[in-house]
């Protein structure tokens, strides 16, 4: 059987859909049928005949439908994949096969409709006029980071006995919620630690604690919001009884030479500030690169208009839904509720998913046109860098990436970086200080 014996026609239904029509000559169909019947003869048993010696006409009486279906399936698989390989098509979905079965002395006709990546020539990715925003590190930036560090070393101290709860205090409370005369287990807690004013609890609850003293008790009602995540509590009024066990307030350390003693690597406050400045500069550089990358993406999307394969968009949406669900569960929402909520986000993710897929396809096409590739050595170097940051063994980490199907993600990330570097190299990138930009915008008002 040879692939030159078949007829093949490729039609473009749309830029991302192709129809492959095949005609397999009867001589090749007959050979496949004969081979299938030989296999059937070896396996089946029919009373009155020795296994493997059953006449063909007897086999056709009992197994004609099975043999023809098997032969048709074999022919479809063989010639479909030969055609895909020869035409260099990259199917994104399983083929939609249409065929009417095998008929004696006739060519076997079948077609396969597949979804493929858009075939386009990337346009206008060089010579771009781009502005790269740069950010100076100000004293206010350094002070803000110092304040964050003070928060890290804050202590909790009990307030005086006659003090009342103020917003920003931390309280230890017992409470019980009652709905329609029934105490609810899920609305009961003892020694519950809460920052008053954090708005992490039921709306209106924290405000009831303000003004209370240590060991005080209080009863109050709260109406739950309509969008509350527990169905039976939506829009319901619940009566709470509360006991205030303790009141603490956060004490921040002073930024002085004593504060430096919390760190082994700094001799004085100036050394700490220099290190903070370096960290902010590195952070700003990343922020600047990300902003420039977004400008490049906007240019690429504007200059390259093509149809996006629906299957890739759907795959990206599903990924985004899974990530949203994971974050919701991590924030304390029940698994079933998180799943339900993530499905409702499907349509809302579509525009962003289309943008992500289109960008990836444009970058891939540019890489192909410019013959940009990623070597195995470059992949290993990146994996080693990530492994070191995560304090992991290289071989173990690489094996884990491979098992979880994430090795290709590393290759794609490196490929995209090379493409972005090429675009920046072949574009006119003007560095703009953020302060200069703000001044210019003010002058134009």
MORALIN-V713386 format. One record per residue. N is the residue number from 1. RES is the residue in three letters. OMEGA is omega in whole degrees, 0 to 359 (* if undefined). NEAR is the number of other C-alpha atoms within 8 Angstrom. D_CENTER is the distance of its C-alpha to the mean C-alpha in Angstrom with 2 decimals. Layout:
# MORALIN-V713386
N/RES/OMEGA/NEAR/D_CENTER, N/RES/OMEGA/NEAR/D_CENTER
This chain:
# MORALIN-V713386
1/UNK/182/5/45.41, 2/UNK/182/5/44.19, 3/UNK/178/7/41.41, 4/UNK/183/5/44.06, 5/UNK/182/9/45.71, 6/UNK/172/10/43.10, 7/UNK/181/9/42.56, 8/UNK/177/9/39.09, 9/UNK/179/8/38.10, 10/UNK/179/8/34.69, 11/UNK/177/7/34.17, 12/UNK/177/8/31.48, 13/UNK/175/8/30.59, 14/UNK/180/6/28.06, 15/UNK/181/9/26.32, 16/UNK/178/13/23.54, 17/UNK/179/11/25.83, 18/UNK/175/14/28.70, 19/UNK/178/13/31.53, 20/UNK/180/11/33.29, 21/UNK/185/12/36.79, 22/UNK/171/12/38.76, 23/UNK/182/11/42.43, 24/UNK/182/12/43.48, 25/UNK/182/11/47.30, 26/UNK/182/11/49.23, 27/UNK/178/6/50.49, 28/UNK/177/10/46.98, 29/UNK/181/13/46.22, 30/UNK/179/8/49.49, 31/UNK/180/9/48.66, 32/UNK/177/11/45.36, 33/UNK/179/11/47.18, 34/UNK/180/8/49.87, 35/UNK/179/8/47.36, 36/UNK/180/11/45.70, 37/UNK/177/11/49.12, 38/UNK/178/9/50.09, 39/UNK/178/8/47.14, 40/UNK/181/9/47.99, 41/UNK/182/12/51.61, 42/UNK/190/8/50.70, 43/UNK/188/8/48.78, 44/UNK/176/8/50.57, 45/UNK/176/7/53.89, 46/UNK/184/8/56.41, 47/UNK/178/4/59.72, 48/UNK/180/4/62.65, 49/UNK/177/8/60.75, 50/UNK/179/8/59.79, 51/UNK/182/11/56.07, 52/UNK/181/9/55.22, 53/UNK/183/7/58.46, 54/UNK/180/11/57.63, 55/UNK/184/6/58.83, 56/UNK/183/7/56.25, 57/UNK/177/6/57.73, 58/UNK/178/8/57.37, 59/UNK/180/12/53.72, 60/UNK/179/8/53.11, 61/UNK/186/7/54.75, 62/UNK/192/6/52.30, 63/UNK/183/8/49.14, 64/UNK/182/9/49.14, 65/UNK/180/6/46.04, 66/UNK/183/7/44.07, 67/UNK/181/12/45.23, 68/UNK/177/11/44.48, 69/UNK/180/9/40.96, 70/UNK/180/9/40.34, 71/UNK/179/12/41.86, 72/UNK/179/10/39.88, 73/UNK/179/8/36.59, 74/UNK/180/9/37.63, 75/UNK/179/10/38.66, 76/UNK/181/9/35.45, 77/UNK/184/8/33.26, 78/UNK/187/8/35.56, 79/UNK/177/9/36.12, 80/UNK/183/9/32.65, 81/UNK/175/8/31.04, 82/UNK/181/9/34.00, 83/UNK/179/9/33.50, 84/UNK/181/11/29.76, 85/UNK/183/8/30.60, 86/UNK/183/7/33.61, 87/UNK/181/6/31.98, 88/UNK/174/6/28.86, 89/UNK/177/8/26.65, 90/UNK/180/7/23.03, 91/UNK/178/11/22.42, 92/UNK/181/10/18.89, 93/UNK/173/8/20.20, 94/UNK/182/6/23.15, 95/UNK/174/9/26.39, 96/UNK/187/7/28.21, 97/UNK/173/8/31.69, 98/UNK/179/7/34.92, 99/UNK/183/7/38.25, 100/UNK/177/6/41.58, 101/UNK/182/8/42.58, 102/UNK/175/8/45.26, 103/UNK/183/7/48.76, 104/UNK/175/5/51.74, 105/UNK/178/5/52.93, 106/UNK/174/8/50.10, 107/UNK/176/10/47.07, 108/UNK/183/13/43.81, 109/UNK/173/10/41.66, 110/UNK/177/12/37.92, 111/UNK/179/11/34.95, 112/UNK/176/12/31.21, 113/UNK/182/11/28.80, 114/UNK/174/13/25.50, 115/UNK/182/13/22.50, 116/UNK/174/13/22.00, 117/UNK/178/11/20.34, 118/UNK/178/10/22.29, 119/UNK/183/6/25.25, 120/UNK/177/6/26.00, 121/UNK/182/5/27.55, 122/UNK/185/9/25.57, 123/UNK/167/7/27.72, 124/UNK/176/9/28.62, 125/UNK/175/9/26.29, 126/UNK/179/7/29.26, 127/UNK/180/8/31.76, 128/UNK/174/10/29.40, 129/UNK/187/8/30.89, 130/UNK/174/11/28.42, 131/UNK/178/9/28.88, 132/UNK/182/12/27.27, 133/UNK/176/11/27.64, 134/UNK/186/11/29.00, 135/UNK/173/11/29.46, 136/UNK/175/8/32.56, 137/UNK/182/9/32.54, 138/UNK/176/6/34.95, 139/UNK/178/6/36.91, 140/UNK/178/6/35.02, 141/UNK/181/9/31.73, 142/UNK/179/13/33.38, 143/UNK/179/8/34.96, 144/UNK/178/8/31.68, 145/UNK/177/9/30.24, 146/UNK/178/9/33.51, 147/UNK/177/8/33.21, 148/UNK/179/8/29.81, 149/UNK/176/8/31.54, 150/UNK/179/12/34.39, 151/UNK/181/8/32.06, 152/UNK/183/6/30.96, 153/UNK/179/8/34.64, 154/UNK/176/10/35.72, 155/UNK/177/7/38.00, 156/UNK/182/8/38.69, 157/UNK/178/8/42.36, 158/UNK/178/8/44.32, 159/UNK/179/8/45.97, 160/UNK/185/5/49.72, 161/UNK/185/6/51.07, 162/UNK/181/5/52.09, 163/UNK/176/7/48.77, 164/UNK/182/9/46.61, 165/UNK/174/11/42.82, 166/UNK/177/8/41.34, 167/UNK/183/7/37.87, 168/UNK/175/9/35.98, 169/UNK/176/12/37.92, 170/UNK/185/12/36.42, 171/UNK/172/14/38.08, 172/UNK/187/12/38.52, 173/UNK/165/15/39.17, 174/UNK/176/13/39.99, 175/UNK/177/12/39.30, 176/UNK/177/12/39.66, 177/UNK/181/12/38.59, 178/UNK/179/12/40.88, 179/UNK/179/11/40.09, 180/UNK/177/5/43.14, 181/UNK/181/5/45.16, 182/UNK/176/6/42.68, 183/UNK/183/9/41.15, 184/UNK/182/10/37.45, 185/UNK/183/5/36.12, 186/UNK/178/4/32.64, 187/UNK/178/10/34.41, 188/UNK/177/10/36.48, 189/UNK/174/9/36.00, 190/UNK/181/7/38.35, 191/UNK/180/8/38.02, 192/UNK/183/9/34.85, 193/UNK/186/8/33.84, 194/UNK/172/8/32.85, 195/UNK/182/9/32.68, 196/UNK/182/15/34.70, 197/UNK/180/8/33.15, 198/UNK/181/7/29.54, 199/UNK/177/8/28.87, 200/UNK/182/4/26.77, 201/UNK/180/7/29.23, 202/UNK/180/8/30.49, 203/UNK/179/8/31.59, 204/UNK/184/7/35.28, 205/UNK/185/9/35.52, 206/UNK/180/12/35.42, 207/UNK/180/8/38.02, 208/UNK/184/7/40.45, 209/UNK/182/9/40.54, 210/UNK/179/11/41.64, 211/UNK/179/7/45.40, 212/UNK/176/9/45.76, 213/UNK/178/12/47.58, 214/UNK/179/10/47.07, 215/UNK/179/8/48.15, 216/UNK/177/9/48.28, 217/UNK/182/8/47.28, 218/UNK/174/7/46.07, 219/UNK/182/8/45.40, 220/UNK/179/8/43.38, 221/UNK/178/8/41.37, 222/UNK/174/10/37.83, 223/UNK/182/8/36.49, 224/UNK/181/13/32.88, 225/UNK/181/9/30.63, 226/UNK/182/6/30.01, 227/UNK/180/5/26.22, 228/UNK/189/10/26.56, 229/UNK/176/7/24.12, 230/UNK/189/6/27.15, 231/UNK/188/6/28.80, 232/UNK/179/5/32.39, 233/UNK/181/8/32.32, 234/UNK/175/12/31.18, 235/UNK/180/9/33.99, 236/UNK/177/10/36.29, 237/UNK/183/9/38.78, 238/UNK/176/12/38.82, 239/UNK/180/11/41.65, 240/UNK/167/12/40.77, 241/UNK/188/11/43.25, 242/UNK/174/11/42.32, 243/UNK/179/11/43.95, 244/UNK/184/15/43.24, 245/UNK/188/12/43.71, 246/UNK/176/10/43.02, 247/UNK/176/14/42.10, 248/UNK/175/11/40.62, 249/UNK/183/11/39.83, 250/UNK/176/10/37.69, 251/UNK/180/8/39.82, 252/UNK/179/9/38.37, 253/UNK/176/8/40.15, 254/UNK/176/6/42.04, 255/UNK/180/9/40.78, 256/UNK/182/7/43.75, 257/UNK/177/8/44.89, 258/UNK/179/7/44.56, 259/UNK/181/9/40.87, 260/UNK/182/13/40.51, 261/UNK/176/8/41.80, 262/UNK/184/6/38.43, 263/UNK/181/6/37.19, 264/UNK/190/6/38.86, 265/UNK/183/4/37.89, 266/UNK/178/10/39.56, 267/UNK/182/7/43.30, 268/UNK/184/8/43.34, 269/UNK/180/10/41.43, 270/UNK/178/6/41.45, 271/UNK/178/9/39.59, 272/UNK/181/10/36.87, 273/UNK/178/9/36.64, 274/UNK/180/8/36.46, 275/UNK/177/8/33.57, 276/UNK/179/10/31.75, 277/UNK/179/10/32.52, 278/UNK/180/8/31.12, 279/UNK/181/8/27.85, 280/UNK/178/11/27.57, 281/UNK/178/11/28.48, 282/UNK/179/8/25.69, 283/UNK/179/8/23.22, 284/UNK/179/10/24.71, 285/UNK/177/10/24.48, 286/UNK/179/8/20.71, 287/UNK/180/8/20.57, 288/UNK/179/12/22.97, 289/UNK/179/9/21.09, 290/UNK/180/8/17.84, 291/UNK/179/10/20.09, 292/UNK/178/12/21.86, 293/UNK/178/9/18.80, 294/UNK/178/8/17.89, 295/UNK/178/9/21.53, 296/UNK/179/10/21.42, 297/UNK/179/9/18.44, 298/UNK/178/8/20.45, 299/UNK/181/9/23.45, 300/UNK/180/13/21.86, 301/UNK/180/11/20.56, 302/UNK/186/7/24.01, 303/UNK/181/8/25.90, 304/UNK/182/10/24.09, 305/UNK/180/6/24.20, 306/UNK/180/6/23.29, 307/UNK/181/7/21.95, 308/UNK/178/12/18.34, 309/UNK/181/11/18.03, 310/UNK/183/6/17.08, 311/UNK/179/9/15.57, 312/UNK/177/10/12.91, 313/UNK/180/13/12.17, 314/UNK/178/9/12.13, 315/UNK/179/8/9.79, 316/UNK/178/11/7.15, 317/UNK/180/12/8.34, 318/UNK/177/9/8.22, 319/UNK/181/8/4.60, 320/UNK/178/9/4.72, 321/UNK/179/12/7.89, 322/UNK/179/9/7.23, 323/UNK/178/8/5.60, 324/UNK/179/9/8.58, 325/UNK/180/13/10.81, 326/UNK/180/9/10.38, 327/UNK/179/8/11.29, 328/UNK/179/10/14.09, 329/UNK/179/11/15.49, 330/UNK/180/7/15.57, 331/UNK/175/6/17.50, 332/UNK/179/6/20.00, 333/UNK/181/10/19.35, 334/UNK/184/7/20.50, 335/UNK/182/8/18.21, 336/UNK/180/6/19.83, 337/UNK/179/9/19.70, 338/UNK/178/13/16.02, 339/UNK/180/9/15.40, 340/UNK/181/8/17.88, 341/UNK/181/9/16.47, 342/UNK/179/12/12.89, 343/UNK/179/8/14.71, 344/UNK/180/7/16.62, 345/UNK/187/9/13.69, 346/UNK/184/11/13.20, 347/UNK/180/6/15.64, 348/UNK/180/6/14.73, 349/UNK/192/10/11.27, 350/UNK/183/10/13.17, 351/UNK/180/7/14.58, 352/UNK/179/7/11.54, 353/UNK/178/12/9.93, 354/UNK/180/10/13.39, 355/UNK/181/9/13.54, 356/UNK/182/9/10.51, 357/UNK/180/12/11.98, 358/UNK/180/10/15.47, 359/UNK/180/11/14.96, 360/UNK/181/8/13.75, 361/UNK/178/9/16.75, 362/UNK/180/11/19.13, 363/UNK/178/10/18.38, 364/UNK/181/9/18.85, 365/UNK/177/11/22.08, 366/UNK/179/10/23.36, 367/UNK/180/12/22.86, 368/UNK/181/8/24.80, 369/UNK/183/7/27.50, 370/UNK/181/6/27.98, 371/UNK/177/6/27.83, 372/UNK/181/10/25.23, 373/UNK/177/6/24.15, 374/UNK/181/9/22.67, 375/UNK/177/6/25.07, 376/UNK/179/6/24.64, 377/UNK/179/6/26.39, 378/UNK/178/8/23.87, 379/UNK/180/12/21.01, 380/UNK/179/8/23.16, 381/UNK/179/8/23.97, 382/UNK/179/9/20.36, 383/UNK/179/12/19.73, 384/UNK/178/9/23.01, 385/UNK/180/8/22.07, 386/UNK/181/8/18.89, 387/UNK/180/12/21.05, 388/UNK/179/10/23.78, 389/UNK/181/7/21.68, 390/UNK/180/6/20.55, 391/UNK/180/6/24.16, 392/UNK/176/9/23.45, 393/UNK/184/8/25.53, 394/UNK/184/10/24.43, 395/UNK/180/6/25.24, 396/UNK/181/8/23.67, 397/UNK/179/11/20.38, 398/UNK/179/10/20.33, 399/UNK/179/8/21.25, 400/UNK/178/8/18.41, 401/UNK/181/10/15.85, 402/UNK/181/9/17.75, 403/UNK/182/7/17.97, 404/UNK/177/7/14.24, 405/UNK/184/7/13.68, 406/UNK/181/9/12.10, 407/UNK/180/10/15.27, 408/UNK/177/7/14.43, 409/UNK/179/7/11.46, 410/UNK/178/11/14.35, 411/UNK/181/10/16.52, 412/UNK/179/8/14.26, 413/UNK/180/8/13.84, 414/UNK/179/10/17.62, 415/UNK/179/12/18.42, 416/UNK/180/10/16.70, 417/UNK/179/8/18.60, 418/UNK/180/9/21.77, 419/UNK/179/12/21.45, 420/UNK/178/10/20.95, 421/UNK/178/8/23.91, 422/UNK/181/8/25.97, 423/UNK/179/10/25.39, 424/UNK/180/9/26.38, 425/UNK/183/7/29.35, 426/UNK/178/9/30.56, 427/UNK/176/11/30.16, 428/UNK/183/10/32.32, 429/UNK/180/10/30.38, 430/UNK/179/8/32.41, 431/UNK/181/8/31.76, 432/UNK/174/10/32.29, 433/UNK/182/10/32.99, 434/UNK/179/10/31.31, 435/UNK/179/8/34.77, 436/UNK/180/8/36.32, 437/UNK/180/9/33.77, 438/UNK/180/8/34.38, 439/UNK/179/8/38.10, 440/UNK/179/8/37.89, 441/UNK/179/8/36.03, 442/UNK/180/7/38.71, 443/UNK/182/6/41.49, 444/UNK/182/5/40.17, 445/UNK/*/4/40.28
